[in-house]
């Protein structure tokens, strides 16, 4: 048993979008004690990561790393129907996570001091990404 809420997050294209506050608002509406918050991104070319949220260079370095390990126009890619950034986006999503679970303590996400929850957009174009937030306690 629990509460489920759908959130829509706009992206500006490839990169990290911090969603910690948005998810915390959802927690605050439904869960005032201890429990568990599970977030699912309902797409195959975006993912979720818990990452440092204090120094923006951490996000830039993470994005640069993924550009190197899953580059566009790799001759191995055969799935290019939606453009050259499609298959690299699927690989990047497969290497990260589409679901994360975070303990809730006293109505607050149990993240560490320097941790934030991010939607990781892997496509070049802006998108509206749908997230399901499930709260149980």
C-alpha positions in Angstrom: 0.0 0.0 0.0 1.2 3.5 -0.6 0.7 6.7 -2.6 1.8 7.1 -6.2 2.2 10.4 -7.9 3.1 11.3 -11.5 5.6 14.1 -12.1 6.5 15.6 -15.4 10.0 17.1 -15.7 11.0 19.2 -18.7 14.6 18.9 -19.9 16.6 21.3 -22.1 18.3 18.4 -23.8 21.3 16.2 -22.8 22.4 16.7 -19.2 21.4 16.4 -15.5 18.3 18.0 -14.1 18.2 18.1 -10.3 14.8 16.8 -9.1 15.6 16.5 -5.3 13.3 19.3 -4.3 10.5 18.2 -6.6 10.5 14.7 -5.2 10.8 16.0 -1.6 7.7 18.0 -2.2 5.9 14.8 -3.2 7.2 13.1 0.0 6.0 16.0 2.1 2.5 15.7 0.7 2.1 12.0 1.5 4.6 10.7 4.0 5.3 12.3 7.4 7.2 9.6 9.2 9.6 6.9 8.0 9.2 4.9 4.8 10.5 4.4 1.3 10.4 6.6 -1.8 10.8 4.8 -5.1 11.1 6.9 -8.3 10.8 5.4 -11.9 11.5 7.3 -15.1 9.1 6.0 -17.7 11.5 6.3 -20.7 14.3 4.3 -22.3 16.5 7.2 -23.2 16.7 9.0 -19.8 17.7 7.7 -16.4 18.0 8.6 -12.7 21.2 9.0 -10.7 22.1 10.1 -7.2 25.1 12.4 -7.6 27.0 15.3 -6.0 24.9 18.4 -6.0 27.3 20.9 -4.6 29.9 21.3 -7.3 28.6 21.6 -10.9 31.9 20.3 -12.3 30.9 16.8 -11.1 27.8 16.9 -13.4 29.9 18.2 -16.3 32.5 15.4 -15.8 29.9 12.7 -15.6 28.3 14.0 -18.9 31.7 14.1 -20.6 32.4 10.5 -19.4 29.2 9.2 -20.9 29.9 11.0 -24.2 33.2 9.1 -24.4 31.8 5.6 -23.5 28.6 5.8 -25.6 29.4 8.2 -28.5 27.1 9.2 -31.3 27.8 7.8 -34.8 29.6 4.7 -33.5 29.8 2.3 -36.4 28.5 -0.5 -34.2 25.1 1.1 -33.7 22.4 -0.3 -35.9 19.4 1.3 -34.0 19.4 4.8 -35.5 15.7 5.2 -36.5 15.3 8.3 -34.3 18.7 9.8 -35.0 22.3 9.4 -34.1 21.7 10.2 -30.4 19.1 7.4 -30.0 21.2 4.3 -29.4 23.8 6.1 -27.3 20.9 7.3 -25.1 19.7 3.8 -24.6 23.2 2.6 -23.7 23.6 5.5 -21.2 20.3 4.6 -19.6 21.2 1.0 -19.4 24.4 1.8 -17.6 22.7 3.9 -15.0 19.2 3.3 -13.5 15.6 3.9 -14.4 14.5 3.3 -10.8 15.9 4.5 -7.5 14.7 3.9 -4.0 15.6 6.3 -1.1 14.7 5.8 2.5 12.5 8.5 4.0 13.3 9.5 7.6 10.9 11.7 9.5 9.3 12.9 6.3 12.6 13.8 4.6 14.5 12.0 1.8 17.4 10.2 3.6 20.1 11.6 1.2 23.6 12.5 2.4 24.8 16.0 2.7 26.3 16.3 -0.8 23.8 14.0 -2.6 21.1 15.0 -5.0 18.6 13.1 -7.1 18.9 13.9 -10.8 17.0 13.1 -14.0 19.8 12.3 -16.6 18.5 13.3 -20.0 20.5 11.4 -22.7 18.9 12.9 -25.8 20.0 16.2 -27.4 16.5 17.6 -27.9 14.4 18.9 -25.0 11.8 16.4 -23.7 9.1 16.2 -21.1 10.0 13.2 -18.9 7.4 11.4 -16.8 8.3 10.1 -13.4 6.3 7.8 -11.1 6.9 8.4 -7.4 5.8 5.7 -5.1 5.7 6.3 -1.3 5.2 3.7 1.3 5.6 3.9 5.0 
